[in-house]
Each structure stands twice: as structure tokens, then as C-alpha cells.
Amino acid sequence: MTDAETERAQGSPLWRFSLGFYRQPGVADTCIALQDECGVDVNVLMLFLWLATQHKEITPGEVRTVWQQAAPWRDRVVAPLRGVRRDLKAGVPLVAYDAAAFFRTRIKAIELESERLEQEALFAMLPSIETVGAPSIEAAARANVLAYEQALAAAFTPGALENLFAALATFVQSDGGGS
């Protein structure tokens, strides 16, 4: 079993979905842009997209609840680790670049683990999250993302969203969404 296969075999269905979907062409760039430009918590977004693969729409009130419950972990753990990793990539005076690059790799692994922990906590919340059935994955994905956009009071980039929805359709058709 390769490292990637081992990684996918571990964790909740949400985590396994996220690992596979994030690796699809254009998904990482789209998610990072939504994160940086619109304040999207990518882990929360992945939850809403995974729910869509289960033909479930999250109710608008639940979107805000999920966002608020994820906020302390995101703001105190994930975002600071991301900031350190990004600072190290840009280079920080005093420490040699090679040494900082090695340290950055270690921080990146810790950041990924912090995201996995967030997703596992989000997955554990599912029994208490109200959802309704959706006629299709696409309909659920669009409804879930629209509810998220409204909860954040942010305008998500339409082209980015269309890329995300197209990637989700392709991913699900390849049976990647069946986790």
C-alpha cells in the first residue's frame, strides 16, 4: 500500500473524501482562493460538499452553527499554523533557508493534522446537524455552498464555484465520492 493509499484508508469518510477531492485538478487552487479572498474554512466547505455527495442539503441555520463551532479551532490552531508555514515559505531572516524549509515541511504536516482533527470533529457533529434530502448531488452542492456563502455574507467567485462543481461531478463519476 502506498502512503497515499494508507492516508486515504484512515479517518472518517469525510476525511477520505477531502483528501481525494482536494487532489483533483484545480480544486486546491480554487479552495485556497476562496479561503484567502472570501474567508472560507476549507474544512467546512469540504463537509458541505461531502454532504452533497450523500444527497443531503444542510439547512441555512445549521451552516452558521457549523461555522461558529469550527471557528475556535480554525482561528486558534489551523490559521496560525498556516501563517507560520506561509511565512517560512517566503523566507525569514536569521535561519538558513534550507533549515527553515525543513522546519516548514514539519509545520505543513502538523497543519494537515490540525485540519484532519477539525474534519473528524465536524464529522462527529453530523448526527446533530439537520439536513434534508436533495434530488441530486449537484443540487445539494449548489444549495450547500449558497447557504455557506450567505452565512459568511461574502460573494464567492462564480467562476471558482463552477470549477469546484465541475470537479465534484467528475470526482463523483470516478467513484471518488463514494467514500
C-alpha positions in Angstrom: 0.0 0.0 0.0 1.4 3.4 -0.9 1.5 6.3 1.5 -1.4 7.9 -0.3 -3.5 4.7 0.0 -2.7 4.4 3.6 -3.6 8.0 4.2 -7.0 7.5 2.4 -7.8 4.4 4.4 -7.5 6.3 7.6 -10.0 8.7 9.0 -13.7 9.3 8.5 -15.4 9.2 5.2 -15.3 13.0 5.2 -11.5 13.0 5.5 -11.1 10.4 2.8 -13.4 12.3 0.5 -11.5 15.5 1.2 -8.1 14.0 0.5 -9.2 12.6 -2.8 -11.3 15.6 -3.9 -8.6 18.2 -3.0 -6.2 16.5 -5.3 -8.4 16.9 -8.3 -7.2 19.4 -11.0 -7.9 22.9 -9.9 -9.6 22.1 -6.6 -6.7 23.1 -4.4 -6.2 26.5 -6.1 -10.0 27.2 -6.0 -10.2 26.3 -2.3 -7.2 28.4 -1.4 -8.6 31.4 -3.4 -12.0 31.0 -1.6 -10.2 30.8 1.7 -8.0 33.8 1.1 -10.5 36.0 -0.7 -13.8 35.1 0.9 -12.9 33.8 4.4 -14.0 30.2 3.6 -13.0 27.5 6.0 -12.0 24.8 3.5 -12.7 22.0 6.0 -16.2 23.3 6.5 -16.6 23.6 2.7 -15.4 20.0 2.4 -18.1 18.9 4.9 -20.8 20.7 2.9 -19.6 19.2 -0.4 -19.3 15.7 1.2 -22.9 16.0 2.4 -23.8 16.8 -1.2 -22.3 13.5 -2.3 -24.7 11.9 0.2 -27.6 13.8 -1.5 -28.0 16.0 1.6 -28.6 19.7 1.9 -27.6 21.4 5.1 -30.2 23.8 6.4 -29.1 27.5 6.4 -29.4 27.7 10.2 -27.1 24.7 10.5 -24.5 26.3 8.3 -24.0 29.2 10.7 -23.9 26.7 13.7 -21.2 24.6 12.0 -19.2 27.7 11.0 -19.3 29.0 14.6 -18.5 25.7 16.2 -15.4 25.3 13.9 -14.3 28.9 14.5 -12.2 28.5 17.7 -10.2 25.6 16.3 -9.8 27.3 12.9 -8.8 30.6 14.4 -6.5 29.4 17.2 -4.9 26.4 15.6 -5.3 25.9 11.8 -4.9 29.5 10.7 -1.8 30.3 12.9 -0.1 27.1 11.6 -0.9 28.1 8.1 0.5 31.6 8.7 3.8 30.2 10.1 4.1 27.8 7.1 3.5 30.6 4.6 5.9 32.9 6.4 8.6 30.2 6.2 7.9 29.7 2.5 8.6 33.4 1.9 11.8 33.2 4.0 12.6 34.5 7.4 15.9 36.2 8.3 18.3 34.7 10.7 17.7 31.0 9.9 19.3 29.5 6.8 16.7 28.9 4.0 17.4 25.1 3.9 16.9 24.7 7.7 13.7 26.8 7.5 12.5 24.7 4.6 12.9 21.5 6.6 11.1 23.1 9.5 8.3 24.3 7.1 7.8 20.7 6.0 7.3 19.7 9.5 4.9 22.6 10.1 3.0 21.6 7.0 2.5 18.1 8.4 1.2 19.5 11.6 -1.1 21.9 9.8 -2.5 18.9 7.8 -3.1 17.0 11.1 -4.9 20.0 12.5 -7.2 20.0 9.5 -7.8 16.3 9.9 -8.7 16.8 13.5 -11.1 19.6 12.5 -12.7 17.4 9.9 -13.0 14.5 12.3 -14.8 16.8 14.8 -17.1 18.1 12.1 -17.9 14.5 11.1 -18.7 13.7 14.7 -21.2 16.5 14.7 -23.2 15.0 11.8 -25.8 13.3 14.0 -26.9 16.7 15.4 -26.8 18.6 12.1 -30.1 19.0 10.4 -30.1 18.1 6.7 -32.8 17.5 4.1 -32.7 15.2 1.1 -31.7 16.6 -2.3 -32.7 15.4 -5.8 -29.1 15.3 -6.9 -25.5 15.8 -5.9 -25.2 18.9 -8.0 -28.4 20.4 -6.5 -27.2 19.6 -3.0 -23.7 21.0 -3.6 -25.1 24.3 -5.1 -27.6 24.7 -2.2 -25.0 23.9 0.5 -22.4 26.3 -1.0 -25.1 29.0 -1.5 -26.1 28.6 2.2 -22.5 28.9 3.2 -21.9 32.0 1.1 -25.0 33.6 2.7 -23.9 32.7 6.2 -20.5 34.3 5.6 -22.2 37.3 3.9 -19.5 37.0 1.2 -19.7 36.8 -2.6 -17.9 33.7 -3.7 -16.3 33.9 -7.1 -18.8 32.4 -9.5 -16.1 31.0 -11.9 -14.3 29.4 -9.0 -17.6 27.8 -7.8 -18.3 26.4 -11.3 -14.9 24.9 -11.4 -15.5 23.3 -8.0 -18.9 21.9 -9.0 -17.5 20.5 -12.3 -14.6 18.9 -10.3 -17.1 17.4 -7.9 -19.1 15.9 -10.7 -16.1 14.4 -12.3 -14.8 13.1 -8.9 -18.1 11.5 -8.0 -18.4 9.9 -11.5 -14.9 8.4 -11.0 -16.4 6.9 -7.8 -14.2 9.1 -5.6 -17.2 10.4 -3.8 -18.4 7.0 -2.7 -16.3 7.0 0.5 
